[in-house]
């Protein structure tokens, strides 16, 4: 799989191998997880398991667009920052988890998933991913702010 951020770290770079391990561990802990990706809010894939090529790039772009809408809704209704959401599909689920202000964990699952278990494991993974990214100093720039639509 091609990673878009180099795995050899220099100061200020993420440890992609450690991030890959976190994403893979989530897949191993929840049997129904059939794929997962860590993507930037700009739609760039960082790392993934069981996803690659055009499927990964398309998912990353859609996840970024979805995140922009979710953030906008959360702020419009004054509920704070986006944290997570799940889309239930005929054949399974697609779950999105904010991993800090610049990354999004996207998880694809089979039907029959114990959703509470996924949330428990994914939230733990997100905490570890956020800690890894914060420790690296990478992605320190602020994410794009959504324009306000509130009328004066």
C-alpha positions as CSV (number, residue, x, y, z in Angstrom):
1,X,0.0,0.0,0.0
2,X,1.3,3.5,-0.9
3,X,1.4,5.8,2.1
4,X,1.2,9.5,1.3
5,X,3.3,10.5,4.4
6,X,6.7,8.9,4.6
7,X,7.2,6.2,7.2
8,X,10.7,7.4,8.1
9,X,10.2,10.2,10.5
10,X,12.0,13.5,10.8
11,X,11.1,16.1,13.4
12,X,7.5,17.2,12.9
13,X,6.5,14.1,10.9
14,X,4.0,11.5,12.0
15,X,5.0,8.0,12.7
16,X,2.9,6.4,10.0
17,X,4.0,2.9,11.1
18,X,2.5,3.5,14.6
19,X,-0.6,4.9,13.0
20,X,-0.9,1.9,10.8
21,X,-0.6,-0.3,13.8
22,X,-3.4,1.5,15.6
23,X,-5.7,1.1,12.5
24,X,-4.8,-2.5,12.1
25,X,-5.3,-3.2,15.9
26,X,-8.9,-1.8,15.6
27,X,-9.6,-4.2,12.7
28,X,-8.2,-7.1,14.8
29,X,-10.2,-6.2,17.9
30,X,-13.5,-6.0,16.1
31,X,-14.0,-9.0,13.8
32,X,-16.7,-7.3,11.6
33,X,-14.3,-4.5,10.6
34,X,-13.6,-5.1,6.9
35,X,-11.6,-2.0,6.3
36,X,-10.4,1.2,7.9
37,X,-8.6,4.4,6.9
38,X,-7.1,7.4,8.6
39,X,-7.5,10.4,6.3
40,X,-6.8,14.1,6.6
41,X,-9.6,16.7,6.7
42,X,-8.3,17.7,3.2
43,X,-9.1,14.2,1.8
44,X,-5.6,12.8,1.7
45,X,-5.2,9.2,2.8
46,X,-2.7,8.8,5.6
47,X,-2.8,5.0,6.1
48,X,-5.3,2.2,5.7
49,X,-6.0,-1.5,6.1
50,X,-7.8,-3.6,3.5
51,X,-8.3,-0.5,1.3
52,X,-6.0,0.9,-1.4
53,X,-5.8,2.6,-4.7
54,X,-8.8,4.3,-6.1
55,X,-11.1,2.9,-3.4
56,X,-9.0,4.5,-0.7
57,X,-8.6,7.8,-2.5
58,X,-12.3,8.0,-3.2
59,X,-13.2,7.1,0.3
60,X,-10.8,9.8,1.6
61,X,-12.3,12.5,-0.6
62,X,-15.8,11.5,0.4
63,X,-14.9,11.4,4.1
64,X,-13.5,14.9,3.9
65,X,-16.6,16.2,2.2
66,X,-18.8,14.4,4.8
67,X,-16.7,15.8,7.6
68,X,-17.3,19.4,6.3
69,X,-21.0,18.8,6.3
70,X,-21.0,17.2,9.8
71,X,-18.9,20.0,11.2
72,X,-21.3,22.6,9.7
73,X,-24.3,20.9,11.2
74,X,-22.7,20.5,14.6
75,X,-21.9,24.2,14.7
76,X,-25.2,25.4,13.2
77,X,-27.1,23.7,16.0
78,X,-24.6,24.9,18.7
79,X,-23.5,21.3,19.7
80,X,-19.8,21.9,19.6
81,X,-17.2,20.1,17.5
82,X,-18.0,17.0,15.5
83,X,-16.9,13.8,17.3
84,X,-18.4,10.8,15.5
85,X,-21.2,9.4,13.4
86,X,-22.4,6.1,11.9
87,X,-24.1,5.5,8.6
88,X,-26.1,2.2,8.6
89,X,-26.2,0.6,5.1
90,X,-27.9,-2.5,3.9
91,X,-24.7,-4.5,4.1
92,X,-23.1,-3.0,7.1
93,X,-21.9,0.3,8.6
94,X,-19.6,3.2,7.8
95,X,-18.4,4.9,11.0
96,X,-16.5,8.2,11.1
97,X,-14.5,9.3,14.2
98,X,-12.7,12.7,14.5
99,X,-9.1,12.0,15.5
100,X,-8.1,15.5,16.6
101,X,-8.8,18.6,14.5
102,X,-7.0,17.4,11.3
103,X,-7.7,13.6,10.9
104,X,-10.7,11.3,10.5
105,X,-10.8,7.6,11.2
106,X,-13.2,5.9,8.8
107,X,-14.3,2.3,9.5
108,X,-16.2,0.0,7.2
109,X,-18.0,-3.0,8.8
110,X,-20.1,-6.0,8.0
111,X,-23.7,-6.4,9.0
112,X,-24.3,-7.9,12.5
113,X,-21.7,-5.6,14.1
114,X,-21.9,-4.9,17.9
115,X,-22.0,-1.1,17.5
116,X,-21.3,-0.5,21.1
117,X,-18.1,-2.6,20.9
118,X,-17.0,-0.7,17.8
119,X,-17.5,2.7,19.5
120,X,-15.6,1.5,22.6
121,X,-12.6,0.2,20.5
122,X,-12.6,3.1,18.0
123,X,-12.7,5.8,20.7
124,X,-9.7,4.2,22.3
125,X,-7.9,4.0,19.0
126,X,-8.7,7.7,18.3
127,X,-7.2,8.7,21.7
128,X,-4.0,6.8,20.9
129,X,-3.9,8.2,17.3
130,X,-4.4,11.7,18.6
131,X,-1.6,11.2,21.2
132,X,0.8,10.0,18.5
133,X,0.0,12.9,16.2
134,X,0.3,15.5,19.0
135,X,3.6,14.0,20.1
136,X,5.0,14.3,16.6
137,X,4.1,17.9,16.2
138,X,2.8,17.2,12.8
139,X,-0.4,18.8,11.5
140,X,-0.2,21.7,13.9
141,X,-1.8,24.1,11.5
142,X,-5.4,24.9,12.2
143,X,-8.1,23.2,10.1
144,X,-10.2,25.2,7.7
145,X,-13.0,27.0,9.5
146,X,-16.5,26.7,8.2
147,X,-18.0,30.0,7.2
148,X,-20.8,31.2,9.4
149,X,-24.2,31.4,7.9
150,X,-25.8,33.1,10.9
151,X,-27.7,36.1,9.9
152,X,-27.3,39.4,11.7
